[in-house]
């Protein structure tokens, strides 16, 4: 199933997307959020009859999950990206936090921060938690705690992240609008194997990244299990699982500037298109 949130910022309504048709879920839930995911909301939608069909043409598409409690991110989780960053592949997941108020929709403008010279793109597979995960016994147990997956762009400012960070990456990750999500939250059963998805990105229609989640060092189930040993993952929380090679940090491409258009795409999860503006 594919869930969306459609409408102006702060007034999004929950929508089910099926083969290009859209159905209003307002009679079943106020929003697509942790309460919906943990409270049997997906099953209620499966069993629902006569949902009102709506036309979303011309309406803003918001992030498909309401503001999460936390956005957790995994760094250098693709072998080729670690190499282009000049680092050895990590032997344990590198974890950092991104402010939840960075979340925006898949077509919203992204703001280049004041003083930025190194704003970068990162296509990523994001996991949305559906059941509370605390001290899971094994990676196999993690699967039952995943509600679904969403396309993510972990936008980054590399000087803020690395040169003036004080050793912590979040400063370069938490600038406003730096977390486009969507267009859909796709339930895990529809996505299939998260270890075999193609990820791509473009800037001004020129290709940048083109890889597969097969290049992940730590797969999705391992990451959810690993994180549950150190923090409690609540329904609606988002985990960015890392980006493949082909970012500006590699030195092969220029960083983003106002007026640039970045696009990211993952098989089955849709495509984003964001225009860069100055903050």
C-alpha positions as CSV (number, residue, x, y, z in Angstrom):
1,X,0.0,0.0,0.0
2,X,1.1,3.6,-0.7
3,X,0.2,6.3,1.7
4,X,0.5,10.1,1.0
5,X,-0.2,13.3,2.8
6,X,-1.6,16.0,0.6
7,X,-2.3,19.7,1.3
8,X,-0.7,22.9,2.5
9,X,2.1,22.8,5.1
10,X,0.5,21.9,8.5
11,X,-2.9,21.0,6.9
12,X,-2.0,17.8,5.0
13,X,-4.7,15.1,4.9
14,X,-4.0,11.4,4.7
15,X,-4.4,9.8,1.3
16,X,-4.2,6.2,-0.1
17,X,-2.6,6.0,-3.6
18,X,-3.6,3.1,-5.8
19,X,-2.6,2.8,-9.5
20,X,-2.8,6.5,-10.0
21,X,-6.1,7.0,-8.1
22,X,-6.3,8.6,-4.7
23,X,-8.6,8.0,-1.8
24,X,-9.2,10.2,1.3
25,X,-8.5,8.5,4.6
26,X,-9.7,11.2,6.8
27,X,-12.6,9.0,8.0
28,X,-10.1,6.5,9.3
29,X,-7.3,8.6,10.7
30,X,-6.3,12.2,11.3
31,X,-2.8,11.7,9.9
32,X,-0.2,9.2,8.7
33,X,1.8,9.1,11.9
34,X,3.1,6.8,14.6
35,X,-0.3,6.4,16.2
36,X,-1.8,5.3,12.8
37,X,1.0,2.8,12.2
38,X,1.1,1.2,15.7
39,X,-2.7,1.3,16.1
40,X,-3.8,-1.0,13.3
41,X,-4.3,1.8,10.8
42,X,-2.8,-0.1,7.9
43,X,-5.2,-3.0,8.5
44,X,-8.2,-0.7,8.8
45,X,-7.4,0.7,5.4
46,X,-7.1,-2.8,3.9
47,X,-10.5,-3.6,5.3
48,X,-12.2,-0.3,4.4
49,X,-14.9,-0.1,1.7
50,X,-16.2,2.8,-0.3
51,X,-13.3,5.2,0.5
52,X,-14.1,8.6,-1.2
53,X,-12.0,9.1,-4.3
54,X,-10.4,12.5,-4.6
55,X,-8.5,14.5,-7.2
56,X,-5.1,15.7,-5.9
57,X,-4.1,17.4,-9.2
58,X,-2.3,20.7,-8.5
59,X,-2.2,20.1,-4.7
60,X,1.0,20.1,-2.7
61,X,2.3,16.7,-1.7
62,X,3.7,16.7,1.8
63,X,6.1,14.2,3.4
64,X,4.2,10.9,3.7
65,X,4.8,10.5,7.4
66,X,3.9,13.3,9.9
67,X,6.8,14.9,11.7
68,X,8.7,12.0,13.2
69,X,10.0,11.9,16.8
70,X,13.5,11.3,15.5
71,X,15.4,11.1,12.2
72,X,18.3,8.7,12.7
73,X,21.0,8.5,10.0
74,X,23.7,6.0,9.0
75,X,26.9,7.4,7.6
76,X,29.2,5.8,5.0
77,X,27.0,2.7,4.7
78,X,27.9,2.0,1.1
79,X,31.3,0.6,0.3
80,X,31.9,2.8,-2.7
81,X,30.7,6.0,-1.0
82,X,33.1,5.3,1.9
83,X,35.9,5.0,-0.6
84,X,35.0,8.3,-2.4
85,X,34.9,10.0,1.0
86,X,38.5,8.8,1.6
87,X,37.5,6.6,4.5
88,X,37.8,2.9,5.3
89,X,34.5,1.0,5.4
90,X,33.2,1.2,8.9
91,X,33.3,-1.9,11.1
92,X,30.2,-0.7,13.1
93,X,27.4,1.6,11.9
94,X,28.2,5.4,12.1
95,X,25.1,7.0,13.6
96,X,24.1,10.7,13.7
97,X,20.8,12.6,14.3
98,X,19.0,14.9,12.0
99,X,16.5,17.4,13.4
100,X,12.9,16.3,12.8
101,X,11.9,19.8,11.7
102,X,14.1,19.4,8.6
103,X,11.4,17.2,7.0
104,X,9.7,18.7,3.9
105,X,7.7,17.3,1.0
106,X,9.2,15.6,-2.1
107,X,8.6,18.7,-4.4
108,X,9.2,21.5,-1.8
109,X,12.0,24.0,-2.3
110,X,15.2,23.2,-0.4
111,X,17.0,26.2,1.1
112,X,20.8,26.7,0.9
113,X,21.9,27.9,4.3
114,X,23.5,31.3,4.8
115,X,27.2,31.0,4.4
116,X,27.0,27.7,2.7
117,X,29.4,26.8,-0.2
118,X,29.1,23.0,0.0
119,X,25.5,21.9,-0.1
120,X,25.2,18.3,-1.3
121,X,22.6,15.7,-2.3
122,X,22.3,12.1,-1.0
123,X,19.6,9.7,-2.3
124,X,18.8,7.2,0.5
125,X,16.4,4.4,1.4
126,X,14.6,5.4,4.6
127,X,12.9,3.0,7.0
128,X,9.8,4.0,8.9
129,X,9.2,2.2,12.2
130,X,5.8,0.7,12.8
131,X,6.2,-1.0,16.2
132,X,8.3,0.0,19.2
133,X,11.8,-1.5,18.9
134,X,13.7,-1.9,22.1
135,X,16.6,-4.4,22.7
136,X,15.6,-6.6,19.8
137,X,17.1,-10.1,20.0
138,X,18.3,-10.4,16.5
139,X,18.2,-8.7,13.0
140,X,15.5,-11.3,12.1
141,X,13.3,-9.8,14.7
142,X,13.6,-6.3,13.2
143,X,11.4,-7.1,10.2
144,X,8.2,-7.1,12.2
145,X,9.0,-3.6,13.5
146,X,9.2,-2.0,10.0
147,X,6.1,-0.3,8.7
148,X,7.5,0.5,5.4
149,X,10.0,2.5,3.3
150,X,10.2,6.0,1.9
151,X,12.5,7.8,-0.6
152,X,14.8,10.2,1.2
153,X,17.3,12.9,0.2
154,X,19.7,13.4,3.1
155,X,20.7,16.9,2.1
156,X,24.0,17.9,3.7
157,X,26.3,21.0,4.1
158,X,29.8,19.5,4.0
159,X,31.7,22.4,5.6
160,X,29.2,22.5,8.4
161,X,29.4,18.7,8.7
162,X,33.1,18.3,8.6
163,X,35.1,21.6,8.8
164,X,33.3,23.4,11.6
165,X,31.4,20.5,13.1
166,X,33.5,20.0,16.3
167,X,33.5,16.3,15.4
168,X,29.7,15.8,15.2
169,X,27.9,15.6,11.8
170,X,24.5,16.9,12.8
171,X,25.4,20.5,12.3
172,X,25.7,19.9,8.6
173,X,22.6,17.8,8.4
174,X,20.0,19.8,10.4
175,X,19.6,22.9,8.3
176,X,16.0,23.8,7.5
177,X,14.4,21.9,4.6
178,X,17.3,19.4,4.5
179,X,15.1,16.3,4.7
180,X,12.8,15.8,1.7
181,X,10.7,12.6,2.1
182,X,8.2,10.9,-0.3
183,X,6.1,11.0,-2.3
184,X,4.9,7.8,-0.7
185,X,5.2,5.7,2.4
186,X,5.2,2.2,0.9
187,X,4.4,-0.8,3.1
188,X,7.1,-3.3,3.5
189,X,5.1,-6.1,1.8
190,X,4.9,-4.1,-1.4
191,X,8.6,-3.1,-1.4
192,X,9.9,-6.7,-1.3
193,X,13.6,-7.2,-0.7
194,X,15.2,-3.9,0.5
195,X,18.6,-5.3,-0.4
196,X,17.9,-5.1,-4.1
197,X,16.7,-1.6,-4.9
198,X,18.2,0.7,-7.5
199,X,18.9,4.3,-6.3
200,X,19.6,7.2,-8.6
201,X,20.0,11.0,-8.5
202,X,20.3,13.9,-10.9
203,X,21.3,17.6,-10.8
204,X,19.8,19.7,-13.5
205,X,19.0,16.5,-15.4
206,X,22.6,15.3,-15.3
207,X,23.1,11.9,-13.7
208,X,24.9,11.7,-10.4
209,X,24.3,8.6,-8.4
210,X,23.3,5.2,-9.8
211,X,23.7,2.3,-7.5
212,X,21.9,-0.5,-5.6
213,X,21.2,-1.2,-2.0
214,X,23.2,-4.4,-2.6
215,X,26.3,-2.2,-1.9
216,X,25.1,-1.5,1.7
217,X,27.6,-2.6,4.3
218,X,24.9,-3.0,7.0
219,X,21.5,-4.0,5.7
220,X,18.2,-2.7,6.9
221,X,17.4,-5.5,9.4
222,X,20.8,-5.2,11.0
223,X,20.5,-1.5,11.4
224,X,17.1,-1.6,13.1
225,X,18.4,-4.4,15.4
226,X,21.7,-2.5,16.1
227,X,20.0,0.8,16.9
228,X,17.5,-0.9,19.2
229,X,20.4,-1.9,21.4
230,X,21.3,1.8,22.0
231,X,18.0,3.7,21.7
232,X,14.3,3.0,21.6
233,X,12.7,3.3,18.2
234,X,9.1,4.5,18.3
235,X,6.4,4.2,15.6
236,X,6.8,6.9,13.0
237,X,10.5,7.3,13.6
238,X,12.6,7.5,10.4
239,X,16.0,5.9,9.7
240,X,18.1,7.0,6.7
241,X,20.2,4.1,5.8
242,X,23.1,5.8,3.9
243,X,23.9,7.0,0.4
244,X,25.8,5.4,-2.5
245,X,28.7,7.0,-4.4
246,X,28.3,10.0,-6.7
247,X,27.9,13.0,-4.3
248,X,29.6,16.3,-4.6
249,X,31.9,15.4,-1.7
250,X,33.6,13.1,-4.0
251,X,35.2,16.0,-5.9
252,X,33.7,14.8,-9.2
253,X,30.8,17.2,-9.3
254,X,30.1,20.8,-8.2
255,X,28.1,21.6,-5.1
256,X,24.6,22.8,-5.3
257,X,23.7,26.5,-6.0
258,X,20.5,28.5,-6.0
259,X,18.4,27.6,-9.1
260,X,19.7,24.1,-9.3
261,X,17.2,21.2,-9.5
262,X,18.0,18.0,-7.8
263,X,16.1,14.8,-8.3
264,X,16.3,11.4,-6.6
265,X,14.6,8.1,-7.2
266,X,14.4,4.6,-5.8
267,X,12.6,1.6,-7.5
268,X,9.0,1.4,-6.3
269,X,9.3,4.5,-4.0
270,X,8.8,7.2,-6.5
271,X,10.8,10.3,-7.5
272,X,11.5,13.7,-5.9
273,X,12.2,17.0,-7.6
274,X,13.4,19.9,-5.4
275,X,14.6,23.3,-6.5
276,X,17.4,25.0,-4.5
277,X,16.8,28.5,-3.2
278,X,18.9,30.7,-0.9
279,X,17.7,30.9,2.7
